[in-house]
């Protein structure tokens, strides 16, 4: 898991991750035992209803925001036995600053 510490790292991670908005087919219907390591220091169940999924990427990657205000980009691998790997993570406030830099007019509507 890579902990992103500055805006430039987050912007690079966003561009490399090829994030797309979640869609009607976005599902985290996985067993309770499937957990990922979060930047907040906790392990979260992928199917935890308190997590906010705001973006996805192919194949089977999710961008979560946890209740501790951390964004994690997680890849779920496996068919019969799934595993969740956190590719990168950062504080949600830092992520928002990177989005504001990428899309300056987004918050001025």
C-alpha positions in Angstrom: 0.0 0.0 0.0 1.3 3.4 -0.9 0.5 6.3 1.4 0.2 9.4 -0.7 1.5 12.5 1.2 1.3 15.4 -1.2 -1.0 16.8 -3.9 1.3 16.0 -6.8 1.4 12.3 -5.7 -2.4 12.2 -5.5 -2.8 13.9 -8.9 -0.5 11.3 -10.4 -2.3 8.4 -8.7 -5.7 9.7 -10.0 -4.4 10.0 -13.5 -2.8 6.5 -13.5 -5.8 4.9 -11.9 -8.2 5.8 -14.7 -11.0 6.4 -12.3 -14.6 6.4 -13.5 -17.8 7.3 -11.7 -19.5 4.3 -10.0 -22.4 2.9 -12.0 -25.5 0.8 -11.6 -23.3 -2.4 -11.8 -21.0 -1.3 -9.0 -21.3 -3.9 -6.3 -19.3 -4.8 -3.2 -21.3 -8.0 -2.6 -18.4 -9.9 -1.1 -18.0 -12.1 2.0 -17.6 -10.3 5.3 -14.1 -11.8 5.6 -12.8 -9.8 2.6 -11.1 -6.7 4.1 -8.6 -4.1 3.0 -6.0 -2.1 4.8 -6.8 1.6 5.0 -4.6 4.6 5.5 -6.4 5.3 8.7 -4.7 2.3 10.3 -7.8 0.1 10.3 -8.9 -2.9 8.2 -12.4 -2.4 6.7 -14.7 -5.0 5.2 -15.1 -4.3 1.4 -18.9 -4.7 1.8 -19.1 -2.3 4.8 -22.2 -0.1 4.2 -20.5 2.8 6.0 -17.9 3.1 3.3 -18.7 5.5 0.4 -17.8 4.2 -3.1 -17.3 7.2 -5.3 -15.3 5.8 -8.2 -14.3 2.5 -9.9 -11.7 1.3 -12.3 -11.3 -1.9 -14.3 -10.9 -4.6 -13.4 -12.6 -4.7 -10.0 -11.1 -1.6 -8.4 -12.9 0.7 -6.0 -12.2 4.1 -4.5 -13.6 4.1 -0.9 -13.9 6.9 1.7 -14.0 5.5 5.2 -15.6 7.0 8.3 -12.1 8.2 9.4 -11.9 10.4 6.3 -9.3 8.4 4.3 -9.6 7.6 0.6 -8.3 4.1 -0.5 -8.0 2.7 -4.0 -8.6 -1.0 -3.6 -8.2 -3.9 -6.1 -10.2 -7.1 -5.5 -8.5 -10.1 -7.0 -9.6 -13.7 -7.3 -12.6 -15.7 -8.3 -13.1 -18.5 -5.9 -11.0 -16.9 -3.1 -10.9 -13.2 -3.3 -8.3 -10.9 -1.8 -8.3 -7.1 -1.5 -5.2 -5.1 -2.0 -4.9 -1.4 -1.3 -3.0 0.2 -4.2 -2.8 3.7 -2.6 -4.4 5.7 0.2 -4.5 9.3 1.4 -6.4 11.6 3.7 -9.7 12.7 2.1 -8.9 16.3 2.6 -5.7 15.9 0.5 -7.6 14.0 -2.1 -10.2 16.9 -2.3 -7.4 19.5 -2.7 -6.0 17.4 -5.6 -9.4 17.3 -7.3 -9.7 21.1 -6.7 -6.4 21.6 -8.5 -7.4 19.3 -11.3 -10.8 20.8 -11.8 -10.6 24.4 -10.4 -14.2 25.3 -11.2 -15.8 22.2 -9.6 -16.4 23.9 -6.3 -17.5 27.3 -7.6 -20.9 26.3 -8.9 
